């Protein structure tokens, strides 16, 4: 009898196991959904345009991600080969993808907010799994980045574009393998557009609106793997924003903000990334000065009047501070004339949404300008800004609102400290400079930020001063295999000052007083030594002349690891 009961029990157990095998068993990080498929949660992160600046109300889908396609590439670099396209599913407020198991390294490219169609090699395709997999069959990641384009704008574009639907976004992460036990890392999504805002603060001038934006790209790559902009140049790839052929009214009206300020910040102009110099991109604005209504021609330039590229996920605010002279009487005269750079004094603020590394929970965020400081300086009492911090946290934690040094010889001198560490001011989004000193014995260490439930670590490495003629070659990170995507010299006056200042053709001659200059790794210094992109992952920093003082360079890594690095060089 006992033997029969044992046999029956075994039979029941085996039957239950068979039926349980038909259902995907729940696991910690994912679900098995078949012999070769796993179901994993997808977490996407976006930085609101107002971060890390003061929060404001913004509409028009700035941060919404409605639909997500995940493209899987097998490999760990730009040569990774396309495997499959998967549409994410929403369950219980979360997003999941069912993707094929992979035992080797893979890269996952997320495309958010598809526009119904994508373009490849000049052909429009509906955004479907079959079309994506047909177009991308066996294609390497780098080529896929070049191939997949957004829907083109009209020419002319007579309405404010990219406002009625969520903005196209993309992001890339790497995985060591694809399995139910390996979660997908959070994917940082970048918008495919830049925003341009014009403000006026001169009480003697009334800014009425933007009449036209000329020669701006009609479409863009869904994902730009190398950050280069040459693909988006040439007259056949450009469109004009204007209300009609006769410019009968402004394309975008300015709004009176009060206090003698007019602005388009509530309705920024969205554009695709552009080499503004090669494309000859500029704005015509309209306003009244001394009782006359006139037009001014504005190029998008930096403080040195040098052309400034429009880069994705970045906000450009052109603030008119003073009008010095009459503009053009008609649109026709303005189109034919030279830029109004002597007639207008203006400053431009560039807000790169990834110029801060953001950590957040459901209540507040912390943003840091860089998560690593590379310091070429002797030890002593000199104070250096290790990083800049912003937060929108208002909760007054007692012992969890501090920055601490975890390493001997690395001392925080600002902000002021209490018994728990340097205190983070709360209730304000004003950027906070965190200043440190280092001893001569200090080589490498860590700063800890602890705010409520969020912890963030800033690494610091000190090296000796560099001599004139030194080239620092792709050695800015603690990660020896970091891929250096771009870099810029802070406060760099790129050219010799002639050109735009007198309304003539601008020069591109580097100013010899600029003692820190950049180039792609292993290449000579070019005519853009203040801001370079690299398609090889290598960047060189050159100390080209003798001077005294301190220079600062910001370096960004990309591809598998995104990090902002601050490099301070003393002479």
Secondary structure, DSSP 8 states (H G I E B T S, - for coil): -HHHHHHHHHHHHHHHHHHHTTS--B-SSEEE-SSSEEEEEE-EE---TTTTS------TTSS----EEEEEEESSSTT-EEEEEEE-EEETTEEEEEEE-BSS-EEEEEEES--SEEEETTEEEES-HHHHHHHTTT-BHHHHHHH-B-----SSB-S--S-SS---EEEEEEES-B-TTS----EE-EESEEEEEEEE--TTEEEEEEEEEEEEES--BS--SS---GGG-SGGGEEEEESSTT--S-SEE-EEEETTEEE-GGG-EEEE-B-HHHHT-EEEEEEEETTEEEEEEEE-B-TTS-B--B-TTEEEEEEEEEE-S--BSSHHHHHHS---TTTEEEEEEEEETTSSEEEE-SS-EEEES-SEEEEE--SSS--EEEEEEEE------SSSEEEEE-STTEEEEES-EETTEEE---S--S-EEEEEEE-TT--EEEEEEEETTEEEEEEEEEE----TT-EEES--SSSTT--EEEEEETT---B-S-SGGGTS-----B-TT--EEEEETTS---S-TTEEE-SSS-EEEEE-S---SEEEEEEEE-TT--EEEEEEEE-
